Amino acid sequence: MPTEKEKMLAGELYQANDPELVAERLRAKQLCHRYNQEPIELNRQILAELLGYETDAHIETSFRCDYGYNIQLGQNFYANYNLVVLDCAPVTIGDNVFIAPNVVLTTAGHPVEVGPRIAGWEFARPITIGDNVWLGAGVLVMPGISIGAGSVIGAGSVVTRDVPAGVVAVGNPCRVLRKVVER
């Protein structure tokens, strides 16, 4: 029988109050707290411990995530203040991605039906962000979303559907406005 963690990573309904998952979230919370409190010189070391690999990423404080080990950052990644990543499923971010303040990437969701929701069931769907993407301030990216390379998501957008490569998309719900024009 699969563990709750195995179900979470497989995209199945799972119980987040499972002791293994609770302990892993506590570890991530402690590391995020250290990351947000320690001198900047120590941040790379703490981030490597949280993610499980070394990175050249620069993430301004405050940064929060659920597990850390489900986050894969490309080269030259920058996130401004108050990034939240609910990484119950993989969050894969390409090279040269810039994230403005107050962005939330959430792979976690709950059933719409009341019974399963109040019984503590959750699900998780991966998020993929291509190379050279810019997410504006206050963007929310919902579970299971892919954002194509070179796209720009306007401030305050709620991304509920996949966004193709090379477009500007804005709004709630987020919709393609136009193609990106290279100059």
C-alpha positions in Angstrom: 0.0 0.0 0.0 1.5 3.4 -1.0 2.4 5.9 1.7 0.7 9.3 1.8 3.9 10.9 0.5 3.9 8.4 -2.5 0.3 9.3 -3.2 1.1 13.0 -3.0 3.9 12.7 -5.5 1.8 10.5 -7.8 -1.0 13.2 -7.9 -3.5 11.1 -6.0 -5.6 12.2 -3.1 -3.6 12.0 0.1 -3.7 13.0 3.8 -1.4 16.0 4.5 -1.6 15.3 8.2 0.5 12.1 7.8 3.4 12.2 10.3 6.1 11.9 7.6 4.7 14.8 5.6 4.2 16.9 8.8 7.8 16.3 9.8 9.1 17.2 6.3 7.0 20.4 6.3 8.4 21.3 9.7 11.9 20.9 8.5 11.2 23.1 5.5 9.5 25.7 7.7 12.6 25.7 10.0 15.0 26.1 7.0 12.8 28.9 5.5 12.8 30.7 8.9 16.6 30.5 9.0 16.9 31.6 5.4 14.7 34.6 6.2 16.6 35.5 9.4 20.3 34.8 8.7 22.8 37.1 7.1 22.6 37.1 3.3 26.1 35.4 3.1 24.5 32.2 4.6 21.5 32.1 2.3 23.0 30.0 -0.5 24.0 27.3 2.0 20.6 27.3 3.6 18.8 27.3 0.2 21.0 24.3 -0.9 20.0 22.4 2.2 16.3 23.2 1.7 16.3 22.3 -2.1 18.8 19.4 -1.9 21.2 21.0 -4.5 23.4 24.0 -5.0 22.0 26.9 -7.1 22.9 30.3 -8.2 19.3 31.5 -7.5 18.7 34.7 -5.6 15.5 34.7 -3.6 14.7 37.8 -1.5 13.3 37.3 1.9 10.7 36.4 2.9 10.6 33.0 1.2 8.3 30.1 2.2 7.7 26.6 0.8 6.1 23.4 1.9 8.9 20.9 1.3 11.7 22.4 -0.8 12.8 19.1 -2.4 10.1 19.4 -5.0 11.4 22.8 -6.4 13.8 22.7 -9.3 15.3 26.1 -10.3 17.1 26.9 -13.5 20.1 29.1 -13.9 19.9 32.9 -13.2 16.6 32.6 -11.2 15.5 35.7 -9.3 12.5 36.1 -7.0 11.6 39.3 -5.3 10.1 39.6 -1.8 7.5 37.2 -0.4 7.6 34.3 -2.7 5.4 31.4 -1.6 5.8 27.9 -3.2 3.4 25.2 -2.1 5.5 22.4 -3.6 3.4 19.3 -2.8 4.1 18.3 -6.4 7.1 19.3 -8.5 7.6 22.9 -9.4 10.0 23.2 -12.3 11.3 26.6 -13.2 13.5 27.3 -16.2 16.6 29.5 -16.8 16.4 33.3 -16.6 13.0 33.4 -14.8 12.2 36.6 -12.9 9.5 36.7 -10.2 8.1 40.0 -8.8 7.0 40.5 -5.2 4.1 38.6 -3.6 3.9 35.7 -6.0 2.3 32.3 -5.0 3.0 29.1 -6.9 0.6 26.5 -5.5 0.5 22.8 -6.5 -1.8 22.0 -3.7 -5.6 21.7 -4.0 -8.5 20.3 -2.1 -11.6 18.5 -3.3 -14.6 20.6 -4.2 -16.9 18.2 -2.3 -17.4 19.1 1.3 -17.0 15.7 2.9 -13.6 14.8 1.5 -12.3 18.3 2.0 -13.2 18.5 5.7 -11.9 15.0 6.1 -8.4 16.4 5.2 -8.0 15.1 1.7 -5.7 17.0 -0.7 -4.2 16.6 -4.1 -1.2 18.1 -5.9 -0.5 18.9 -9.5 2.9 20.0 -10.9 3.7 23.5 -12.1 6.2 24.1 -15.0 7.5 27.5 -15.9 9.7 27.7 -19.0 12.9 29.7 -19.7 12.9 33.5 -19.8 9.5 33.9 -18.1 8.6 37.0 -16.0 5.8 36.8 -13.4 4.5 40.2 -12.3 3.7 41.3 -8.8 0.9 39.4 -7.0 0.6 36.6 -9.6 -1.1 33.3 -8.4 -0.2 30.2 -10.4 -2.7 27.4 -9.6 -2.1 23.6 -9.5 -1.2 21.8 -12.8 -0.3 24.9 -14.8 2.5 25.2 -17.5 3.7 28.6 -18.6 5.6 28.6 -21.9 9.1 30.0 -22.5 9.4 33.7 -23.0 5.9 34.6 -21.6 5.1 37.5 -19.3 2.3 37.2 -16.8 0.9 40.6 -15.8 0.6 41.7 -12.2 -2.3 40.4 -10.2 -3.1 37.6 -12.6 -4.6 34.3 -11.5 -3.3 31.6 -13.8 -5.9 28.9 -14.0 -5.0 27.5 -17.5 -1.8 26.8 -19.3 -0.1 29.8 -21.0 1.6 29.2 -24.4 5.2 30.4 -25.1 6.0 33.9 -26.1 2.8 35.7 -25.0 1.7 38.4 -22.6 -1.2 37.1 -20.4 -3.1 39.0 -17.8 -6.2 39.0 -15.6 -8.4 36.9 -13.4 -8.7 34.4 -14.9 -5.4 35.0 -16.8 -5.9 35.2 -20.6 -3.5 35.8 -23.5 -3.5 39.5 -24.4 -0.9 39.4 -27.2 2.4 37.9 -28.5 5.6 39.2 -27.0 7.3 41.6 -29.5 11.1 41.3 -29.6 12.9 44.6 -30.2 
